[in-house]
């Protein structure tokens, strides 16, 4: 059972996974909805930060669990791993949802700037049992149990009557494992916008039961009217604005490369088939793209860890940048007489947006930035075009393609 979050290094993440795997079947299924509170033994894995930044991959996580249990026994845990994949694939096919969310946050921050209710919610002074404690826990640890996240979002939206976008932004600014897709779409699901008309309503009885009596808030909203939103503007329609697809020949052994690593994927060793092609590696410490101090501390340590691992694995110089500095990348490329940079494919979010701008700027200087799209995403994302139930039915088939048995 897990008491603390997975530490910010690949070696510790793998050890954490191996320790959890024997409990990923019956114990997880029976106890996964119970939130015993911070620093208490819990049935959940607390692997989410390592999976969020791919210190460990979804594939090796599922494979480790399946080494201990048949799929039927560990199905609940494996489905939770695939929920993260589903959210990413769904949003990747609907970039307008992310763009509208970002615009709405900017607009609402201005119009709600003087709201006393918003100030009380963000400071944890609402007087609502449980809710205020979750605010304190989130700010102190950068983590909340998934069930607590649902209760929190429901109270924020239906009891406090606050915009869901500001709640999603509050989470992104404090969660260590904050992910644009999982976070944004989970809040939309609670609000009844993801599955039209289906909302999530927190109740006193449910909270009391699954917090083992720690909290029993009263005067919660008893009805959850699904929110609505206007149709998307014509300019928002269309397919995902992906970066240039990766060309497999770019990793041929005779092609020298610069490897660019961001927090979207901190497992660069498994991206490159020929390590000797990497003439220099660059870690962009994307902790600057998150706001909560727990997340910044986690990413600072994780970036140090990936730097040490790359130095050993690729046997090359490893540099760090505090942001995507096109001038610095250009100088490095010229120093090593290379004209090709590669990086892991970034799902929709701030990193993808920054890389898109850098790709265009580097192209003007005769340098190509390509992306490696992991097979897990390439195989799974196309099926994330409807609801999760339809996606869930595909999981055994997807596993047969992705996990060697």
LOMISE-433975 format. One record per residue: residue in three letters; y, z, x negated of N, C-alpha, C in turn. Coordinates in steps of 0.001 Angstrom, whole numbers. Each point is the difference from the previous one (the first is absolute). Layout:
REC code     n_y     n_z     n_x    ca_y    ca_z    ca_x     c_y     c_z     c_x
REC  ALA       Y       Z       X       Y       Z       X       Y       Z       X
...
***
This chain:
REC code     n_y     n_z     n_x    ca_y    ca_z    ca_x     c_y     c_z     c_x
REC  UNK   -1188       0    -843    1188       0     843    1250       0    -887
REC  UNK    1097    -489     541    1212    -174    -793    1039    1048     364
REC  UNK     604     555   -1025    1076     962     218    1337    -571    -440
REC  UNK       0    -770   -1078    1244    -550    -535     -40   -1517       0
REC  UNK    1185    -598    -111      98   -1449     -84    -620    -512   -1288
REC  UNK    -487   -1232      63    -541    -653   -1178    1076    -102   -1084
REC  UNK    -268     485   -1225    1007     -31   -1073     385   -1422    -397
REC  UNK    1163    -178    -642     544   -1339    -285    -528    -633   -1280
REC  UNK   -1315    -113    -132    -588    -764   -1097   -1292    -620     498
REC  UNK    -376   -1117    -588   -1221    -677     452   -1238     860    -274
REC  UNK     -81     621   -1154   -1165     815    -322    -157    1148    1000
REC  UNK    1112     666     319     -61    1084     976    -317    -521    1401
REC  UNK     527   -1189     340    -276    -580    1311   -1483    -313     151
REC  UNK    -610    -558   -1043   -1434    -301      50    -816    1287     117
REC  UNK     403    1035    -729    -700    1287      93     150     596    1393
REC  UNK    1202    -106     578     270     491    1349    -876    -743    1013
REC  UNK    -119   -1320    -182    -830    -813     880   -1468     411    -101
REC  UNK    -490     169   -1210   -1408     383    -176    -278    1370     619
REC  UNK     970     898     -90    -173    1333     590     -22     -66    1526
REC  UNK     808    -897     564      81     -90    1458   -1160    -771     609
REC  UNK    -497   -1022    -672    -954    -949     582   -1188     663     708
REC  UNK    -609    1049    -544   -1128     607     722     375     572    1363
REC  UNK    1283     240     240     469     596    1258     586   -1036     955
REC  UNK    -141   -1290    -329     707   -1053     741    -698    -423    1283
REC  UNK   -1117     638     329    -730    -384    1214     190    1057    1088
REC  UNK   -1016     825     251      70     947    1111    1118    1004    -107
REC  UNK     216     554   -1195    1052    1004    -163    1374    -604     277
REC  UNK     210   -1217    -477    1284    -667     248     174    -303    1488
REC  UNK   -1017    -592     615     105    -382    1412     265    1207     887
REC  UNK    -621    1140    -330     153    1189     837    1342     687    -192
REC  UNK     540     -68   -1229    1197     789    -284    1261    -769    -280
REC  UNK     -49   -1329      98    1145    -803    -447    1252     215     846
REC  UNK    -138     415    1251    1181     190     852     618    1385    -126
REC  UNK    -667     902    -713     498    1372    -128     946     114   -1182
REC  UNK    1176     567     255     994     221   -1045     106    1504    -258
REC  UNK    -672     495   -1042      23    1444    -256    1268     476    -692
REC  UNK     879    -938    -385    1241     378    -659     -21    -292   -1476
REC  UNK    1171      86    -644      86    -328   -1423    -826     941    -871
REC  UNK    -579    -590   -1061    -767     764   -1001   -1231     679     576
REC  UNK    -524    -557    1095   -1239     501     581   -1079   -1077    -112
REC  UNK   -1248     421     -50   -1092    -964     -13      51    -856    1248
REC  UNK    -164   -1307    -192     117    -939    1109   -1120   -1020     -87
REC  UNK    -398    -555    1147   -1056   -1009      34     490   -1361    -461
REC  UNK    1316    -211     -22     513   -1308    -396       0    -115   -1520
REC  UNK      38   -1229    -498    -185    -239   -1433    1237     303    -838
REC  UNK    1189    -172     568    1268      98    -721      61    -984   -1178
REC  UNK    -656   -1137     188      41   -1097    -974    1146    -965     273
REC  UNK     765     241    1057     976   -1001     448    1017    -407   -1058
REC  UNK     541     901    -847     936    -486   -1031    -662    -956    -987
REC  UNK   -1240     311    -408    -698    -866    -953    -300   -1363     611
REC  UNK    -336     -29    1283    -240   -1277     672    1307    -743     247
REC  UNK    1044     736     351    1302    -636     248     467    -787   -1217
REC  UNK    -137     576   -1185     485    -652   -1215   -1124    -674    -787
REC  UNK   -1157     -43     598   -1188    -645    -560    -346     507   -1398
REC  UNK     164    1304    -199    -620     605   -1165   -1513    -177     101
REC  UNK    -502      75    1221   -1353    -426     324     110   -1023    1123
REC  UNK    -964    -892      87      63   -1056    1001    -811     373    1236
REC  UNK     286    -699    1073    -762     206    1222   -1476    -306    -221
REC  UNK    -265   -1072    -756   -1379    -408    -224    -812    1059    -729
REC  UNK     546     558   -1076    -775     993    -743     -97    1311     769
REC  UNK     985     285     860     -77    1188     844   -1148    -112     988
REC  UNK     -60   -1133     709   -1063    -202     979   -1362     -79    -690
REC  UNK     -58    -682   -1120   -1263    -137    -724    -525    1364    -459
REC  UNK     888     869    -454    -419    1340    -428    -551     795    1176
REC  UNK     653    -112    1150    -473     711    1197   -1348    -549     451
REC  UNK    -165   -1318     -28   -1257    -615     440   -1152     302    -956
REC  UNK     314     410   -1214   -1063     421    -919    -606    1333     437
REC  UNK     734     743     848    -481    1300     482    -501     -52    1441
REC  UNK     506    -939     781    -295       3    1428    -224   -1422     509
REC  UNK    -826    -176    1034     -41   -1304     671    1299    -225     764
REC  UNK     298   -1264     277    1253    -324     693     116     752    1322
REC  UNK   -1093      82     755      55     648    1313     439    1454     -98
REC  UNK    -364     681   -1091     363    1410    -157    1450     171    -447
REC  UNK     471    -903    -856    1357     111    -561     988    -916     699
REC  UNK    -356    -493    1169     816   -1010     683    1426     479     258
REC  UNK     173    1252     415    1338     496     330     915     -41   -1215
REC  UNK    -505     466   -1147     838     -29   -1196     294   -1422    -433
REC  UNK    -997    -862      14     202   -1387    -421    1004    -695     912
REC  UNK     -43     313    1286     986    -573     921    1415     430    -375
REC  UNK     167    1235    -454    1334     446    -402     507    -775   -1211
REC  UNK    -882    -334    -933     396    -843   -1127     442   -1368     515
REC  UNK    -726    -523     971     336   -1317     540    1243      27     885
REC  UNK     351    1158     558    1253      81     755    1172    -396    -898
REC  UNK       4     506   -1239    1074    -323    -944      36   -1506    -250
REC  UNK   -1179    -590    -164     -92   -1451    -212     488    -763    1219
REC  UNK    -392     469    1174     419    -642    1251    1518      14     146
REC  UNK     627    1155    -222    1462      80     132     686    -980    -939
REC  UNK    -465     -60   -1246     618    -905    -970    -154   -1451     427
REC  UNK   -1206    -373     410    -230   -1380     416     788    -373    1236
REC  UNK      92     936     962     738    -274    1236    1473    -235    -297
REC  UNK     601     880    -811    1426    -145    -303     258   -1236    -855
REC  UNK    -941    -322    -886     180   -1161    -864     138   -1281     819
REC  UNK    -635     -26    1159      75   -1169     871    1181      57     965
REC  UNK     758    1096     -45    1151     183     895    1182     603    -763
REC  UNK     530    -715    -966    1099     556    -804    1230     347     818
REC  UNK     142    -625    1185    1164     298     840      20    1463     419
REC  UNK   -1183     602     180     -67    1401     402     598     887   -1090
REC  UNK    -296    -283   -1250     554     780   -1111    1506    -222    -126
REC  UNK     440   -1248     114    1430    -294    -152     817     667    1098
REC  UNK    -529     -32    1234     732     651    1089      55    1506    -225
REC  UNK   -1099     585    -415     -28    1437    -269    1073     373   -1031
REC  UNK      92    -741   -1094     985     307   -1045    1422    -107     539
REC  UNK     265   -1021     807    1348    -145     579     308    1149     940
REC  UNK    -990     359     815     205    1071     971     275    1331    -691
REC  UNK    -700     282   -1084     244    1248    -728    1441      43    -481
REC  UNK     470   -1101    -563    1393     -32    -493     989     220    1141
REC  UNK    -239    -660    1124     919     129    1137     -49    1411     595
REC  UNK   -1208     534     166    -152    1300     644     515    1139    -865
REC  UNK    -107    -132   -1306     530    1043    -878    1495     183     215
REC  UNK     659   -1071     356    1439      83     270     270     584    1383
REC  UNK    -682    -528    1010     298     425    1370    -494    1417     304
REC  UNK   -1000     491    -737    -539    1340     231     470    1000   -1060
REC  UNK     974    -374    -794     424     836   -1132     471    1386     436
REC  UNK     558     125    1191     539    1290     435    -911     707    1005
REC  UNK   -1221    -493     163    -914     582     987    -494    1371    -456
REC  UNK     233    1012     809    -483    1347    -321   -1522      53      87
REC  UNK    -569    -713     967   -1457      -9     154    -678    -604   -1228
REC  UNK     556   -1094    -506    -559    -626   -1199     119     946   -1197
REC  UNK    1136     652    -136     196     928   -1114    -997    1155      65
REC  UNK    -242     525    1200    -964    1091     154   -1419    -475    -315
REC  UNK    -337   -1212     432   -1333    -532    -275    -219    -178   -1500
REC  UNK     984    -529    -681    -145    -270   -1438      38    1275    -837
REC  UNK     606    1043     519      79    1260    -745   -1073     991     429
REC  UNK    -770    -363    1019   -1043     901     474     524    1219     698
REC  UNK    1051    -181     814     607    1130     719      38    -260    1495
REC  UNK   -1005    -701     517     -28    -328    1437    -444    1187     838
REC  UNK    -721     944    -612    -583    1092     767   -1339    -355     615
REC  UNK    -489   -1228    -231   -1286    -421     554   -1120     468    -923
REC  UNK    -905     787     553   -1109     544    -780    -823   -1133    -611
REC  UNK    -262      81   -1269    -766   -1036    -681     890   -1059    -606
REC  UNK     848    -584     787     845   -1091    -478     843     433   -1204
REC  UNK     664    1141     122     854     460   -1098    -830     310   -1247
REC  UNK   -1200     517     192    -880     285   -1141    -442   -1291    -671
REC  UNK    -221   -1054     783    -403   -1283    -584    1138    -617    -808
REC  UNK    1231     174     462    1150    -467    -780      13     694   -1355
REC  UNK    -175    1318      14       4     765   -1247   -1156    -428    -910
REC  UNK   -1193    -163     579   -1167    -417    -783     202   -1386    -603
REC  UNK     526    -913     794     224   -1363    -472     978     -21   -1167
REC  UNK    1084     728     117     998       7   -1068    -525     689   -1260
REC  UNK    -812    1010     174    -491     762   -1148   -1147    -697    -723
REC  UNK    -869    -671     768   -1228    -546    -588     -68   -1516     -14
REC  UNK     799    -672     828     -93   -1453     107   -1210    -467     778
REC  UNK    -567     883     814   -1243    -339     701     -57     703    1340
REC  UNK    -605    -674     981    -404     614    1261   -1369    -548     381
REC  UNK    -813     838     600   -1277    -438     574     284   -1113    1012
REC  UNK    -905    -970     105     246   -1138     883     218     423    1443
REC  UNK    -765     997     476     175     457    1374    1383     623     178
REC  UNK     467     735   -1002    1340     587      69    1064   -1090      18
REC  UNK    -250   -1102    -682     961   -1108      27     134    -568    1403
REC  UNK   -1119     -84     709      53    -494    1380     745     972     902
REC  UNK    -302    1296    -110     713     996     803    1496     -58    -298
REC  UNK     329     -54   -1282    1405     -39    -430     712   -1188     626
REC  UNK    -613   -1184    -108     633   -1211     521     166      69    1508
REC  UNK   -1005     528     693      90     109    1459    1134     938     412
REC  UNK     100    1142    -646    1074     950     329    1359    -609    -325
REC  UNK     100    -673   -1136    1259    -651    -398     450    -999    1067
REC  UNK    -927    -818     472     351   -1090     913     166     478    1439
REC  UNK    -981     778     505     -33     272    1441     601    1346     397
REC  UNK     -60     990    -891     595    1296     322    1454      71    -465
REC  UNK     245    -398   -1249    1358      35    -526     812   -1238     364
REC  UNK    -679   -1043     452     661   -1258     420     801    -631   -1133
REC  UNK    -569      -6   -1177     640    -615   -1157    -601   -1376    -261
REC  UNK     748    -932    -590    -522   -1337    -267   -1193      54    -952
REC  UNK   -1056    -725     358   -1201      17    -838     299    -531   -1398
REC  UNK     932    -940    -110     300    -580   -1315     524    1050    -980
REC  UNK     815     944     515     523    1049    -880   -1097     986    -392
REC  UNK    -960     202     883   -1136     838    -354    -862    -654   -1065
REC  UNK    -248   -1301     152    -779    -727   -1007     717      21   -1342
REC  UNK    1323    -123      28     780      53   -1232     -74    1396    -627
REC  UNK      29    1031     815    -115    1368    -491   -1325     192    -741
REC  UNK   -1081    -532     570   -1298      82    -665       8    -764   -1318
REC  UNK     515   -1222       0       3    -797   -1221     789     679   -1111
REC  UNK    1012     758     365     828     657   -1006    -627    1290    -539
REC  UNK   -1122     428     570    -588    1257    -441   -1496     -63    -319
REC  UNK    -734    -920     580   -1435     -76    -239    -310    -547   -1391
REC  UNK    -908     622    -697    -482    -559   -1259    -749   -1305     261
REC  UNK    -787     -33    1063    -813   -1183     292     688    -959     980
REC  UNK    1324     122     132     733    -841     948    -200   -1479    -284
REC  UNK    -451    -735     996    -297   -1422    -133     726    -751    1111
REC  UNK     744   -1067    -326     764    -692    1039    -828    -396    1213
REC  UNK   -1192    -538    -224    -804    -463    1127    -588    1164     787
REC  UNK    -762     863    -665    -667    1104     699    1005     898     709
REC  UNK    1108     304    -653     988     902     577     729    -642    1175
REC  UNK     536   -1183    -207     781    -663    1061    -852    -252    1231
REC  UNK   -1195    -535    -205    -823    -391    1144    -635    1196     688
REC  UNK    -261    1072    -732    -500    1217     655    1061     591     933
REC  UNK    1247      16    -460    1075     472     876     144    -918    1218
REC  UNK    -119   -1299    -199      72    -927    1140   -1163     239     971
REC  UNK   -1168     332    -549   -1159     259     855     249    1232     867
REC  UNK     513    1084    -586     299    1207     771    1005    -317    1102
REC  UNK     977    -846    -311    1066    -331     958    -443    -981    1077
REC  UNK   -1208    -549    -125    -480    -945     995     441   -1427    -238
REC  UNK     433    -302   -1214     478   -1346    -316   -1067    -852    -687
REC  UNK    -965     629    -647   -1040    -790    -676   -1022    -496    1011
REC  UNK    -583     919     735    -867    -365    1123     833     212    1250
REC  UNK     442   -1078     586     979      78    1086    -451     964    1103
REC  UNK     869     961     293    -250     929    1078    -883    1173    -357
REC  UNK    -575      16   -1207    -874    1090    -414     744     892    -973
REC  UNK     350    1189     445     751     940    -829    -909    1152    -430
REC  UNK     506     806    -923    -708    1218    -400     879    1183     368
REC  UNK    -527     890     826     770    1148     471    -628    1293    -517
REC  UNK     729     733    -828    -483    1280    -507      21    1036    1115
REC  UNK   -1017     858      46     -66    1059    1004    -166    1348    -679
REC  UNK     423    1041     697    -138    1357    -523   -1455     324    -284
REC  UNK    -892    -376     926   -1418     327    -129    -620    -682   -1224
REC  UNK     326   -1272    -199    -566    -743   -1126     472     574   -1330
REC  UNK    1292     316     -79     546     560   -1238    -610    1363    -291
REC  UNK     -93     850    1018    -580    1329    -203   -1454    -103    -444
REC  UNK    -747    -898     613   -1422    -146    -340    -184    -462   -1440
REC  UNK     735   -1033    -401    -263    -615   -1293     838     583   -1149
REC  UNK     848     997     331     602     799   -1080    -652    1371     -53
REC  UNK   -1091     168     738    -752    1262      41     897    1159     412
REC  UNK     886    -297     977     859    1023     572    1249     315    -797
REC  UNK     241    -718   -1086    1209     278    -790    1259    -320     790
REC  UNK     -46   -1079     786    1160    -432     771    -412    -283    1442
REC  UNK     925     278     919    -198    -328    1412    1368    -223     631
REC  UNK     649   -1116    -325    1373    -234     477      60    -190    1510
REC  UNK    1029     550     594     208    -140    1440    1174    -942     266
REC  UNK     132    -375    1265    1097    -866     450     -46   -1375    -673
REC  UNK   -1200    -468    -313    -113   -1365    -512     104    -992    1153
REC  UNK     365   -1209    -323      55   -1053    1020   -1375    -152     628
REC  UNK     -36    -123    1333   -1273    -149     708    -274   -1440     408
REC  UNK     979    -847    -179    -185   -1430     259     544    -775   -1188
REC  UNK    -662   -1096    -290     414    -831   -1126     216   -1413     514
REC  UNK    1228    -318     278     333   -1339     485      48    -933   -1196
REC  UNK    -788   -1058      68     -43    -937   -1120    1376    -618    -223
REC  UNK     420     -62   -1231    1278    -610    -328    -113   -1515      71
REC  UNK    1129    -632      75      29   -1475      20     950    -468   -1087
REC  UNK    -129   -1246    -356     897    -602    -973     252   -1443     407
REC  UNK    1170    -539    -318     303   -1386     366    -875    -966    -784
REC  UNK    -120   -1228     490    -768   -1005    -753     603    -203   -1385
REC  UNK    -829    -436    -925     485    -228   -1361     874   -1245     -46
REC  UNK    1045      76    -808     906   -1130    -149    -741   -1187    -592
REC  UNK     480   -1183     291    -607   -1212    -531     -53      29   -1527
REC  UNK    1030     561    -612      50      17   -1469   -1073     917    -585
REC  UNK    -540     904     810   -1020     916    -486   -1413    -549     164
REC  UNK    -153   -1052     749   -1334    -519     293    -591    -665   -1231
REC  UNK   -1310    -173      26    -641    -749   -1080    -969     826    -813
REC  UNK    -676    -658    -900   -1019     632    -820     627     875   -1064
REC  UNK    -856     783    -650     458     900   -1044     622    -762   -1156
REC  UNK    1075     569    -540     650    -593   -1166    -714     464   -1262
REC  UNK   -1147    -590    -262    -798     413   -1142     575    -556   -1291
REC  UNK    -340     675   -1096     316    -554   -1297    -931   -1169    -291
REC  UNK     304    -776   -1030    -826   -1143    -353   -1441     445    -207
REC  UNK    -974    -650     648   -1398     406    -159    -435     -57   -1462
REC  UNK    -862     912    -352    -472      74   -1374    -942   -1157    -319
REC  UNK     172    -606   -1145    -877   -1073    -453   -1031     586    -950
REC  UNK   -1292     -58     338   -1013     638    -842      50    -449   -1455
REC  UNK     353   -1250    -269       5    -485   -1375    1016     728    -871
REC  UNK     925     724     642    1023     714    -770    -596    1113    -853
REC  UNK   -1210     457     316    -622    1051    -807   -1031    -562    -961
REC  UNK     -25   -1315    -178    -930    -566    -968     280     593   -1378
REC  UNK   -1044     119    -803     105     737   -1252    1030    -574    -953
REC  UNK     295   -1304     122     942    -587    -946    1443      89     465
REC  UNK     247     592    1165    1351      61     545     624    1367    -254
REC  UNK    1012     112    -859     634    1302    -258     855     431    1193
REC  UNK      24    1304     264     662     513    1186     805    1254    -311
REC  UNK     988     259     848     600    1321     120    -492     591    1319
REC  UNK    -455    1230     -48    -519     672    1193    1052     966     524
REC  UNK     363    -160    1266    1006     838     641    -701     931     997
REC  UNK     225    1289    -144    -669     995     845    1037     764     809
REC  UNK    -216      78    1312     855     797     879    -863    1025     726
REC  UNK     637     871     741    -730    1043     722    -847    -553    1133
REC  UNK     135   -1279     313    -865    -590    1016   -1444    -102    -473
REC  UNK    -223      34   -1305   -1365    -130    -512     -47     558   -1419
REC  UNK    -485    1214    -156     -46     668   -1298   -1395     -56    -625
REC  UNK    -722   -1070     305   -1319    -203    -588     -48   -1387    -648
REC  UNK     882    -257    -983     107   -1349    -566   -1233    -434    -783
REC  UNK    -822     956    -460   -1180    -361    -785    -935    -926     770
REC  UNK     -53     160    1325    -923    -818     797     634   -1290     502
REC  UNK    1235    -268    -402     670   -1230     442    -269   -1181    -927
REC  UNK    -239     275   -1256     -43   -1048   -1015   -1420    -169    -524
REC  UNK    -517   -1223      60   -1356    -265    -480     -81     -29   -1526
REC  UNK    1102    -357    -642      15    -141   -1455    1125     874    -565
REC  UNK    -299    1261    -336    1050     918    -455     798    -510   -1192
REC  UNK    -603    -809    -863     697    -449   -1198    1136    -980     316
REC  UNK      23    -527    1221    1098    -901     335    1317     744     202
REC  UNK     -74    1308     222    1214     793     245     659     311   -1345
REC  UNK    1149    -584    -227     728     206   -1258     923    1202      76
REC  UNK     384     359    1200     837    1182     194    -105     410    1455
REC  UNK      16    1273     256     -37     512    1360    1290     757     285
REC  UNK     461     -92    1208    1252     632     400    -245     816    1275
REC  UNK     325    1276     -55    -105     857    1179    1397     190     574
REC  UNK     186    -457    1227    1260     262     702    -195    1280     802
REC  UNK     667    1050    -396    -164    1284     664     716     -36    1339
REC  UNK    -738    -417    1011     604    -184    1320     199    1313     740
REC  UNK     -57    1112    -716     421    1256     619    1452     -90     448
REC  UNK     750    -930    -599    1397    -171     407     104    -572    1410
REC  UNK   -1133    -532     541      33    -560    1349    -384    1010    1070
REC  UNK    -333    1217    -393    -307    1029     982    1040    1100    -127
REC  UNK      77     836    1029    1098     950      68    -428    1453    -129
REC  UNK   -1175     329     481    -427    1388     -42    -379     436   -1403
REC  UNK     417    1202    -391    -294     463   -1355   -1495     154    -263
REC  UNK    -849     425     978   -1442      39    -282    -558   -1378    -339
REC  UNK     434   -1034     717    -477   -1356    -283     492    -478   -1357
REC  UNK    1230     317    -348     533    -409   -1309    -788     657   -1128
REC  UNK    -293    1285     162    -764     697   -1032   -1407    -584    -123
REC  UNK    -611    -297    1124   -1348    -577     -20       5   -1352    -709
REC  UNK     951    -852     339      45   -1332    -599     407      43   -1466
REC  UNK     841     942    -372     337     157   -1420   -1271     281    -801
REC  UNK    -811     941     486   -1235     348    -704   -1008   -1146      47
REC  UNK    -106    -667    1154    -937   -1112     119     405   -1165    -901
REC  UNK    1304    -230    -159     475   -1068    -887    -312     319   -1459
REC  UNK     137    1270    -378    -382     404   -1358   -1492    -227    -224
REC  UNK    -789     307    1030   -1453    -177    -112    -376   -1471    -177
REC  UNK     592    -884     789    -349   -1420    -108     473    -572   -1331
REC  UNK    1098     513    -521     474    -461   -1309   -1016     344   -1090
REC  UNK    -516    1219      23    -995     397    -993   -1277    -835     137
REC  UNK    -428    -232    1228   -1228    -769     211     151   -1438    -457
REC  UNK    1152    -612     276     202   -1391    -389      56    -167   -1513
REC  UNK     614     967    -676      69     -77   -1461   -1402     -88    -587
REC  UNK    -920     796     542   -1377      -7    -497    -769   -1231     460
REC  UNK     154    -370    1267    -821   -1076     563     405   -1377    -521
REC  UNK    1285    -275     -53     466   -1335    -387     342    -106   -1480
REC  UNK      42    1152    -677     296      15   -1435    1270    -795    -298
REC  UNK    1049     320     744    1271    -704    -178    1135     992     185
REC  UNK    1199    -456    -300    1181     823     220     239     171    1493
REC  UNK     366    1199     398     290     287    1404    1422     546      97
REC  UNK     804    -636     827    1388     417     195     176     546    1410
REC  UNK    1077     735     206     341     495    1330    1416    -429     357
REC  UNK     203    -272    1265    1322    -323     526     258     892    1202
REC  UNK    1236     399     176     352     827    1149     228    -835    1249
REC  UNK     143   -1325    -170     158    -901    1125    -391   -1405    -469
REC  UNK     -59    -927     924    -378   -1370    -340    1166    -694    -692
REC  UNK      65     142   -1294    1079    -541    -825    -397   -1396    -486
REC  UNK     557   -1027     616    -360   -1373    -334     386    -341   -1442
REC  UNK    1137     486    -460     401    -263   -1386   -1012     579    -981
REC  UNK    -436    1240     242    -964     634    -894   -1332    -743      21
REC  UNK    -451    -414    1189   -1254    -752      94     110   -1338    -723
REC  UNK    1154    -632     102     206   -1278    -686     -92     171   -1515
REC  UNK     635    1033    -524     -43     257   -1443   -1441     271    -462
REC  UNK    -743     776     777   -1388     283    -365    -836   -1275     -17
REC  UNK     206    -837    1009    -750   -1255      55     307    -875   -1211
REC  UNK    1274     -95    -356     388    -805   -1160    -543     599   -1295
REC  UNK       6    1326    -109    -495     655   -1207   -1467    -330    -262
REC  UNK    -760    -177    1080   -1433    -263    -149    -357   -1459     275
REC  UNK    1018    -848     117    -197   -1434     219    -900    -279    1199
REC  UNK     243     716    1094    -750    -238    1236     978    -396    1098
REC  UNK    -521    -704     961     840    -439    1122    -640     356    1336
REC  UNK    -964     920     -48    -717     340    1219    -135    1517     111
REC  UNK     467     553    1116    -191    1401     352    -928      65    1212
REC  UNK    -844    1016      35    -798     209    1205     117    1455     424
REC  UNK    -230     214    1280      37    1349     552    -919      40    1208
REC  UNK    -347    1191     452    -823     134    1198     821    -373    1227
REC  UNK    -671    -615     965     677    -420    1234     599    1220     703
REC  UNK    1293     -20     276     627    1127     698      68    -262    1505
REC  UNK    -546     904     790     134    -127    1445    1455     187     395
REC  UNK     317    -327    1244    1377      70     492     604    1379    -249
REC  UNK    1228      -8    -511     711    1233    -284    1022    -217   -1101
REC  UNK     635    1058    -477    1068    -131   -1007    -456    -663   -1296
REC  UNK   -1222     284    -453    -467    -597   -1248    -132   -1510     154
REC  UNK    -572    -447    1107    -151   -1443     238    1357    -687      57
REC  UNK     966     659     628    1327    -602     107     648    -130   -1378
REC  UNK    -136    1018    -827     572     -61   -1348    -716   -1044    -858
REC  UNK   -1312     -94     123    -744    -990    -765     347   -1421     431
REC  UNK     273    -180    1268     379   -1329     474    1304    -450    -656
REC  UNK     953     923     -81    1268    -325    -654    -206    -262   -1487
REC  UNK    -836     829    -645    -259    -178   -1428    -721   -1312    -272
REC  UNK    -908    -395     902    -734   -1262    -172     958   -1178     -51
REC  UNK     970     -12     916     968   -1095      45     884      -3   -1250
REC  UNK     433    1198    -434     865      78   -1177    -734    -409   -1272
REC  UNK   -1266     400    -130    -778    -367   -1181    -300   -1490     -31
REC  UNK    -213    -592    1170    -292   -1436      65    1154    -821    -566
REC  UNK    1225     466     228    1160    -705    -535      29      47   -1526
REC  UNK    -752     922    -582     -51     140   -1455   -1304    -580    -578
REC  UNK    -714    -725     844   -1220    -644    -457   -1196     918    -109
REC  UNK      37    1129     695   -1098     976     -51    -614     125    1390
REC  UNK   -1309    -100      65    -718      83    1266    -530    1410     217
REC  UNK     205     531    1198    -587    1283     384   -1007    -267    1112
REC  UNK   -1270     213    -290   -1077    -213     972    -606    1334     403
REC  UNK    -766     -36    1072    -582    1239     519   -1510    -113     104
REC  UNK    -660    1131    -229   -1437     119     178    -249     636    1370
REC  UNK    -640    -737     875    -311     498    1335   -1422     541     -33
REC  UNK    -166    1294     132   -1332     602    -101    -923    -526    1102
REC  UNK   -1275    -217    -325    -947    -501    1010     -56     865    1248
REC  UNK     137    1322    -150     -49     892    1178    1046    -421    1027
REC  UNK    1228    -234    -443    1067    -408     915    -214   -1417     501
REC  UNK    -373    -898    -909    -160   -1404     375   -1080    -172    1066
REC  UNK   -1065     793     -89   -1091    -104     961     346     680    1324
REC  UNK     659    1167     -69     207     820    1200    1249    -361     804
REC  UNK    1098    -276    -659    1270    -168     702     -16   -1056    1103
REC  UNK    -659   -1148    -179      33    -995    1076    -558     501    1331
REC  UNK    -835    1048     -32    -583     516    1242     872    1064     657
REC  UNK    1121     344    -609     880    1042     530    1091    -602     868
REC  UNK    -357    -923     875    1014    -691     801      59     502    1439
REC  UNK    -963     849     393      20     578    1337      -7    1519    -127
REC  UNK    -645     683     950     -84    1448     -57   -1071     470    -968
REC  UNK      10    1311    -291    -950     517    -976   -1431     -89     505
REC  UNK    -214      96    1317   -1376     -37     513    -679   -1311    -388
REC  UNK     712   -1122     158    -577   -1285    -389    -249     -54   -1501
REC  UNK     911     579    -776    -155      42   -1457   -1183     880    -385
REC  UNK    -141    1124     693   -1073     953    -306   -1376    -641     160
REC  UNK    -133    -872     975   -1283    -655     223    -416    -866   -1185
REC  UNK     964    -395    -811    -272    -870   -1147    -369     782   -1265
REC  UNK     161    1321       4    -156     765   -1229   -1367    -191    -664
REC  UNK   -1120      96     725   -1288    -214    -683     -92   -1369    -660
REC  UNK     502   -1025     671     -28   -1342    -586     901     -81   -1230
REC  UNK    1170     618      78     911      -2   -1145    -612     726   -1194
REC  UNK    -664    1115     271    -631     750   -1081   -1094    -809    -678
REC  UNK    -720    -795     779   -1067    -808    -592     563   -1019    -980
REC  UNK    1246    -400     199     635    -945    -918     624     704   -1207
REC  UNK     423    1238     197     817     672   -1004    -747    1010    -870
REC  UNK   -1045     608     541    -704    1057    -719   -1405    -483    -351
REC  UNK    -315    -174   -1272   -1356    -394    -392    -995    1080     367
REC  UNK   -1117    -381     596   -1014     985     449   -1312    -202    -740
***
